[in-house]
Amino acid sequence: MNTKSNNPSNNNADAIDPILIRESISNEKFNLLLKSWANNNEYYDDQNVDFPEFFGGMYLNANKHLVIQVTSLNDEKRNYFSKIIDLQNVQFEEVNYSIYELKETHKSLTSLLDTNSNDNLISCFTASGLSFKKNSANLYLNTNDDFGAFSTRVKEFLTSKVNIPFNKVNIIISNEKESMLSCKPGTEFPAKRGTTNIASRSTGFWAKDNTGALGIITTPHKTIKAGDTFYIGSSVFGTAETPICSGTIDGVFIKRTNSAITPSRTLTGWGYSYEAGTFIGLGEGATAYGTGFSSYEADRVYSMKGSVQDTFYTSSAGITNTLKISFGSLNGDSGGVVVGLHGSEPKYYLVGIIHTGTSSYISCIKTVQLTMNLDKNVY
């Protein structure tokens, strides 16, 4: 098993890597902007903010510079942003559509998702999202047909049948339908119902519920029920509270009943820990690092490093406003955590929990904390 450390604070090669530091600073600026627009400074992400009307989006480019998009670029706009963040290494792009226009298109596309539809075209629509790099809404498709011919069919359908401007839509051929079948990353976290084995997940992040009780968040995938028992090795860890597998999260709080099992923030396989107290968001193009038990056992945990491809991803399973990450994961990885770098002295912070697939997607921590009524501080 590979045991090398990838912690930038402990690894000299990483610590002096200018790209790594640049990305960490860009992530910090990304979060400062979100916080400045947030309805609630304690719980902020790109789903719960009041964006400026001229704002088109933001992402990290190949050089890990923060790119800010606006519908009209002038000195007034630059001055606006300079009052919130340092504009060194920040780039601006002028785009056609504001984030509000893109989100409206995304909403319309999401309403079409139905893989069980009798309509042969609609049944191929597996997911939706946003691409700020392309200033468009993403529509993910599962088809073996010729891309050009199929795109023509989709364009005709969107423009004539449902009145969605095709120039706002980016078509992506994916295998999401198949990957959703294996949606299951950490320490192995098996569950039983009585004496019957139900499922195996990966441990996610430690948290406290509204009573102060400690537990672990993992993913239920509509398999786990309240009262199911989870194990660490042969020892009982605790019991599942009411799972949520709809809206913005696929999560369940496993309340600890065995106090001999103590919390840790060290990621399995990577050998570093994320910071306590807070979480961060990641923009499109940012690097995400994940961990899950199955990938660790297969000695492939270091392949669970990839870039954020979509920040408004809605899957055919019905989980909305997630982050789509470029790395794949294995059955049993679901529930594991994803972290990212932040600040001029790079440190890892919690971002979300994994749902497995050919490309993974994650529920962001803020939505998990709010929806599940957890303590706002990362334990």
Residue, then its C-alpha position, 0 to 999 in steps of 0.5 A: m500500500n502506498t503510504k507517502s504523504n501529500n500534505p503541502s505543509n509536510n511535503n517540500a516539493d508540494a510546499i514550494d510548487p507555485i501552481l499549488i500555492r496559486e490554486s490555494i490563493s485562488n480558492e481563497k478569493f473564490n470563497l471571499l467573493l461568495k461570502s461577500w454575496a452570501n445571505n448568511n456569512e456562516y453558511y455560504d456557497d454558490q447556491n445561497v448568495d445574491f450575485p451581482e446582475f452583471f456576474g456570469g460566473m467564475y472558475l480556475n483556468a489551467n494555470k489555476h488563476l481565478v477567472i471572473q466572468v461579467t456580461s460587460l467589462n469596464d473599470e467600474k466592474r474591476n473596481y467593484f471586485s478590487k474592493i473585495i479581493d486582491l486582483q493580482n493573478v485574477q483574470f476577467e472574461e466578458v460573456n454573453y449570459s449572466i449566472y441568473e440566465l444560466k441557472e434559469t436554463h439549468k432549471s429548465l433542463t433539470s425539469l426534463l430529466d426522466t430516464n424512465s420516460n417513454d420518449n426515446l430522446i428524453s430518456c437519454f437525458t441523464a443529468s444537468g449542470l453548468s459550465f462557466k468556462k463555456n458560459s452555458a448550461n450542461l446537458y449530459l446524455n447517454t447514447n451510442d448514436d452519432f454525436g452530430a446527428f444526436s445533437t441535431r435532434v436535441k437542438e431541435f427538441l430544445t428550441s422547438k418543443v421546450n423553448i430552451p435556446f440551444n446556444k445556452v446548452n453544452i451537450i456532454i455524452s456521458n455514461e451516467k446512467e451506468s455509473m449511477l448503478s454503482c453509486k456507492p468512498g475512508t475506513e470501511f463502513p458496513a451496515k446491517r439490518g439485524t443480522t443481514n448485511i445491507a450495504s458497505r459505505s466509506t466513513g465520511f466526516w465526523a459531525k455533531d447533531n443538534t443534541g451534541a451527539l457525535g457521529i459520522i456522515t455517509t451516503p444512504h443511496k436509498t438503501i440505508k434505513a433509520g435504525d440500521t447498525f454500522y460497524i468499524g471492523s467487528s465493533v459496532f459503531g452506531t445506528a443510522e438516523t433518518p436518511i435523506c436522499s433527495g434535493t441537494i444531498d444523499g446523506v445519513f447521520i450515523k450516531r455513535t454508540n461506541s465511545a471507544i471509537t474516536p474521531s479523526r480527520t486524517l484521510t485514509g491513504w493520503g496521510y494528511s488531515y483537513e482543518a477543523g472548524t470550517f469548510i470551503g467551496l470549490g469553483e470549476g477548474a479547482t483540484a479536489y482530493g477524495t478518499g474511499f475504502s474500496s479505492y484505498e484497498a485497490d491501491r488507487v486512492y491517489s487516482m482520486k485527485g481531479s478537477v471540478q467540472d460542474t458546480f450545479y450538477t443534477s444527476s438522474a438520481g435526483i440529487t441537485n446542486t452538487l459538484k461533479i469531479s473528474f476522478g472516478s470511484l469504486n463501489g464502496d467509496s460512497g460516503g468518503v470525503v473530498v477536500g481542497l486547498h485554501g489560503s496563501e499557506p495551503k491547507y486542506y479543508l473539507v468540501g463534500i461527501i462522495h457519490t460514486g461513479t465513472s466521474s464522481y459527484i459530491s454533496c457540499i458540506k454546507t447543504v449537508q449541515l443545514t439540511m440535516n440540522l448539524d452543528k455548523n462547525v466542522y468537527 
